[in-house]
């Protein structure tokens, strides 16, 4: 006899709410992301728990701890909702449409070029919805581990994860200073002289910091870190205020239209890396994700290569 669990496991909306609470870490975060009141979220979770016959989570102070039943339901909810979305997109394709949701998560520096990549694609497929998440490298890895998105954009790939990857374009990390800084007047600067300057570095978890620390770990000199700053924009403004020098992606300058920040010609720099699109190995890509991947590998790559040269 077939299982009757589906008869009382709850509605799709309740499963969606459960996932929002799990991903957001709180009733409040889930209510904000779903545009529901907190009492509504709590009530729906209570109904789901009653339908299953087991508690889904425990409240420990301000934190939620999910029970084994809750984690098992969350895992199943992910598969159910993903399959529903795949069905919706498949039916749309049968109607001759390209609709659905494309989910991208990228490291903060990639936010400068991803919108330029998405623009022509969205114009071609106006029926699709884009969910675009910008976070630091560590947070994007966490999203990958949870399988929250279709694609993840890195400049330095995480190790130990089973993923498929395509390299997209170069991502050179360059030394920068304000236009009035003495080092910008020199044709060539030694790495030792550069390291004597006050250095502004990105926060822990940042891909730029990861690459910078990996580079200096192999060098005989280390930068004189004065400030840790949690965004490229804040670093740029700090450089413009003569608080120090830094190392950032060339794309930060190319797409950010920054005119008063200059690249310093420092020995052993730039730090070479590649932007890559990755996704979970073995994951079934949705129809729109497949179309987007083909676009990235062909027109998108060519378009961005031209844009960087301008």
C-alpha positions as CSV (number, residue, x, y, z in Angstrom):
1,X,0.0,0.0,0.0
2,X,1.4,3.4,-0.9
3,X,2.4,5.8,1.8
4,X,-0.2,8.2,3.0
5,X,2.3,10.7,4.4
6,X,1.5,13.1,1.6
7,X,-2.1,13.4,2.8
8,X,-1.0,15.2,6.0
9,X,2.5,16.6,5.4
10,X,1.1,20.1,4.9
11,X,0.7,22.5,2.0
12,X,3.3,23.7,-0.3
13,X,3.1,27.1,1.3
14,X,3.8,25.6,4.7
15,X,6.9,23.9,3.3
16,X,8.0,27.2,1.7
17,X,7.6,28.9,5.1
18,X,9.6,26.2,6.8
19,X,12.5,26.6,4.4
20,X,12.4,30.4,4.8
21,X,12.7,30.0,8.6
22,X,15.6,27.5,8.2
23,X,17.5,29.7,5.7
24,X,16.8,32.9,7.6
25,X,17.5,31.5,11.0
26,X,14.4,33.1,12.7
27,X,10.7,33.6,12.4
28,X,11.3,37.3,11.9
29,X,13.7,36.8,9.0
30,X,11.3,34.4,7.3
31,X,8.3,36.8,7.8
32,X,10.3,39.7,6.2
33,X,11.5,37.6,3.2
34,X,8.0,36.2,2.6
35,X,6.1,39.5,3.4
36,X,4.1,37.8,6.1
37,X,3.5,38.7,9.7
38,X,5.4,36.8,12.4
39,X,2.1,35.4,13.9
40,X,1.2,34.0,10.5
41,X,4.5,32.3,10.1
42,X,4.3,30.8,13.6
43,X,0.7,29.6,13.0
44,X,1.6,27.9,9.7
45,X,4.6,26.1,11.3
46,X,2.4,25.0,14.1
47,X,-0.1,23.5,11.7
48,X,2.7,21.8,9.8
49,X,4.1,20.3,13.0
50,X,0.6,19.1,14.1
51,X,0.1,17.5,10.7
52,X,3.4,15.7,10.9
53,X,2.8,14.8,14.6
54,X,6.3,15.8,15.7
55,X,7.9,19.1,16.8
56,X,9.9,20.7,14.0
57,X,12.2,22.9,16.1
58,X,12.9,24.2,19.6
59,X,13.4,27.8,20.7
60,X,16.7,28.1,22.6
61,X,16.9,31.8,23.7
62,X,16.9,33.8,20.4
63,X,18.0,30.8,18.3
64,X,16.0,28.0,16.7
65,X,17.3,24.4,16.9
66,X,15.6,22.1,14.4
67,X,14.7,18.6,15.5
68,X,15.5,15.5,13.5
69,X,11.9,15.6,12.2
70,X,12.3,19.2,11.2
71,X,15.6,18.6,9.3
72,X,14.1,15.6,7.5
73,X,11.1,17.7,6.5
74,X,13.3,20.5,5.4
75,X,15.3,18.2,3.2
76,X,12.2,16.8,1.6
77,X,10.7,20.3,1.2
78,X,13.7,21.3,-0.8
79,X,13.2,18.5,-3.3
80,X,9.5,18.9,-3.5
81,X,9.6,22.7,-4.2
82,X,12.5,22.2,-6.7
83,X,10.6,19.6,-8.6
84,X,7.5,21.9,-8.7
85,X,9.6,24.7,-10.1
86,X,11.1,22.4,-12.7
87,X,7.6,21.3,-13.7
88,X,6.4,24.9,-14.0
89,X,9.3,25.8,-16.3
90,X,8.9,22.6,-18.3
91,X,5.2,23.4,-18.9
92,X,6.2,26.9,-19.8
93,X,8.6,25.6,-22.4
94,X,5.9,23.4,-23.8
95,X,3.9,26.5,-24.3
96,X,6.8,28.1,-26.2
97,X,7.8,30.4,-23.3
98,X,11.0,31.0,-21.4
99,X,9.8,31.6,-17.9
100,X,10.9,30.7,-14.4
101,X,13.5,31.9,-11.9
102,X,17.2,32.0,-12.3
103,X,19.2,32.1,-9.0
104,X,22.7,33.5,-8.9
105,X,25.0,34.0,-6.0
106,X,28.3,35.9,-6.4
107,X,31.2,37.2,-4.4
108,X,31.0,40.9,-3.8
109,X,33.5,42.0,-6.5
110,X,31.5,40.1,-9.2
111,X,28.6,42.5,-8.6
112,X,30.3,45.0,-10.9
113,X,30.0,42.9,-14.0
114,X,27.2,40.4,-13.4
115,X,24.5,43.1,-14.0
116,X,26.1,43.9,-17.4
117,X,25.9,40.1,-18.2
118,X,22.3,39.8,-17.1
119,X,21.0,42.9,-18.9
120,X,20.9,41.5,-22.5
121,X,19.8,38.1,-21.2
122,X,16.8,39.5,-19.4
123,X,15.9,41.7,-22.4
124,X,15.8,38.5,-24.5
125,X,13.8,36.6,-22.0
126,X,11.6,39.2,-20.3
127,X,9.4,36.5,-18.7
128,X,12.0,35.3,-16.3
129,X,12.7,36.4,-12.7
130,X,16.2,36.8,-11.4
131,X,17.2,36.3,-7.8
132,X,20.7,37.8,-7.5
133,X,22.5,37.4,-4.2
134,X,25.7,39.3,-3.4
135,X,27.8,38.2,-0.5
136,X,31.4,37.6,0.5
137,X,33.2,34.4,-0.6
138,X,32.5,32.5,2.7
139,X,28.8,33.3,2.5
140,X,28.6,32.2,-1.1
141,X,30.3,28.9,-0.2
142,X,27.6,28.4,2.5
143,X,24.9,29.0,0.0
144,X,26.5,26.4,-2.3
145,X,26.7,23.9,0.5
146,X,22.9,24.4,1.0
147,X,22.1,24.2,-2.7
148,X,20.2,27.5,-2.6
149,X,21.1,28.8,-6.1
150,X,21.6,27.6,-9.7
151,X,25.0,29.1,-10.2
152,X,27.8,30.5,-7.9
153,X,30.4,32.9,-9.1
154,X,33.9,32.8,-7.6
155,X,37.3,34.1,-8.4
156,X,38.9,31.4,-6.3
157,X,37.1,28.1,-6.2
158,X,36.4,26.5,-2.9
159,X,38.2,23.2,-2.2
160,X,36.7,19.9,-1.2
161,X,33.3,20.5,-2.8
162,X,31.9,18.4,-5.7
163,X,31.1,21.0,-8.3
164,X,31.1,21.6,-12.0
165,X,32.9,24.7,-13.2
166,X,33.4,26.8,-16.3
167,X,36.0,29.6,-16.3
168,X,34.5,32.8,-17.5
169,X,37.1,35.6,-17.6
170,X,40.3,36.9,-16.0
171,X,40.1,38.7,-12.7
172,X,43.4,40.6,-12.1
173,X,43.9,42.0,-8.6
174,X,45.9,45.3,-8.9
175,X,47.6,47.7,-6.5
176,X,45.8,51.0,-6.2
177,X,46.3,54.4,-4.6
178,X,44.8,57.8,-4.7
179,X,45.9,59.9,-7.7
180,X,47.9,62.2,-5.5
181,X,49.8,59.4,-3.8
182,X,53.6,59.5,-4.4
183,X,53.7,55.9,-5.6
184,X,51.5,56.8,-8.6
185,X,54.2,59.1,-9.9
186,X,56.7,56.2,-10.3
187,X,57.0,54.0,-13.3
188,X,57.8,51.0,-11.2
189,X,57.5,50.3,-7.5
190,X,59.2,47.4,-5.6
191,X,57.0,45.1,-3.5
192,X,59.0,46.1,-0.5
193,X,58.3,49.8,-0.9
194,X,54.6,49.0,-1.5
195,X,54.5,47.0,1.7
196,X,55.9,50.0,3.7
197,X,52.7,52.0,3.0
198,X,49.6,51.8,5.1
199,X,47.6,49.0,3.7
200,X,43.8,48.7,3.5
201,X,42.5,45.1,3.4
202,X,39.1,43.4,2.9
203,X,37.4,41.5,5.7
204,X,37.9,37.8,6.6
205,X,35.7,35.7,4.3
206,X,36.3,38.0,1.3
207,X,37.7,36.5,-1.9
208,X,39.9,39.5,-2.4
209,X,41.4,39.0,1.0
210,X,41.8,35.3,0.4
211,X,43.8,35.9,-2.7
212,X,45.8,38.7,-1.2
213,X,46.8,36.6,1.8
214,X,47.6,33.6,-0.4
215,X,49.9,35.8,-2.5
216,X,51.8,37.4,0.4
217,X,52.2,34.0,2.1
218,X,54.7,33.3,-0.7
219,X,56.5,36.6,-0.5
220,X,59.5,37.7,1.7
221,X,57.6,40.9,2.7
222,X,54.2,41.5,4.2
223,X,51.8,44.5,3.9
224,X,51.6,47.0,6.7
225,X,47.9,46.4,7.4
226,X,46.3,49.6,8.9
227,X,42.6,49.0,8.4
228,X,40.2,46.1,7.7
229,X,37.3,47.3,5.6
230,X,34.2,45.3,4.6
231,X,33.5,46.6,1.1
232,X,35.2,47.6,-2.0
233,X,33.5,51.0,-2.1
234,X,34.6,51.8,1.4
235,X,38.2,50.9,0.5
236,X,38.1,53.1,-2.6
237,X,36.8,56.1,-0.6
238,X,39.5,55.4,2.0
239,X,42.2,55.3,-0.7
240,X,40.8,58.6,-2.1
241,X,41.0,60.1,1.4
242,X,44.7,59.1,1.5
243,X,44.3,56.6,4.3
244,X,46.5,54.1,2.5
245,X,46.9,51.8,-0.5
246,X,45.2,48.6,-1.3
247,X,44.8,45.6,-3.7
248,X,41.4,45.2,-5.5
249,X,40.0,43.6,-8.6
250,X,40.6,45.6,-11.8
251,X,36.9,45.2,-12.4
252,X,36.1,47.3,-9.4
253,X,37.7,50.2,-11.3
254,X,36.7,49.3,-14.8
255,X,33.0,48.9,-14.1
256,X,32.8,51.3,-11.2
257,X,34.0,54.3,-13.3
258,X,36.5,55.5,-10.6
259,X,38.6,58.3,-12.0
260,X,40.7,59.4,-9.1
261,X,42.1,56.0,-8.1
262,X,45.2,54.9,-10.0
263,X,46.8,51.5,-10.5
264,X,50.3,51.3,-9.2
265,X,52.9,49.3,-11.2
266,X,54.2,47.1,-8.4
267,X,56.7,44.2,-8.9
268,X,55.1,40.7,-8.8
269,X,51.6,42.2,-9.3
270,X,48.8,41.9,-10.5
271,X,47.6,38.8,-8.7
272,X,46.2,36.5,-11.5
273,X,42.9,34.7,-11.0
274,X,39.8,33.7,-13.0
275,X,36.1,34.3,-12.5
276,X,34.3,31.0,-12.7
277,X,30.6,29.9,-12.8
278,X,30.1,26.8,-10.7
279,X,27.1,24.6,-9.8
280,X,26.6,21.4,-7.8
281,X,27.9,18.4,-9.7
282,X,25.0,16.1,-10.7
283,X,22.4,18.8,-10.1
284,X,19.6,18.9,-12.7
285,X,19.7,22.4,-14.2
286,X,16.3,24.0,-14.8
287,X,15.5,24.8,-18.5
288,X,16.2,28.5,-18.0
289,X,19.5,27.7,-16.1
290,X,20.6,25.6,-19.1
291,X,19.8,28.5,-21.5
292,X,21.7,30.9,-19.3
293,X,24.7,28.6,-19.1
294,X,24.9,28.4,-22.9
295,X,24.6,32.2,-23.0
296,X,27.4,32.6,-20.5
297,X,29.7,30.3,-22.5
298,X,29.1,32.0,-25.8
299,X,27.8,35.6,-26.2
300,X,28.2,36.5,-22.5
301,X,31.9,35.7,-22.5
302,X,32.5,37.5,-25.7
303,X,30.5,40.6,-24.6
304,X,32.3,40.9,-21.3
305,X,35.8,40.5,-22.9
306,X,35.0,43.4,-25.1
307,X,33.7,45.5,-22.2
308,X,36.8,45.0,-20.1
309,X,39.0,46.2,-23.0
310,X,37.1,49.4,-23.5
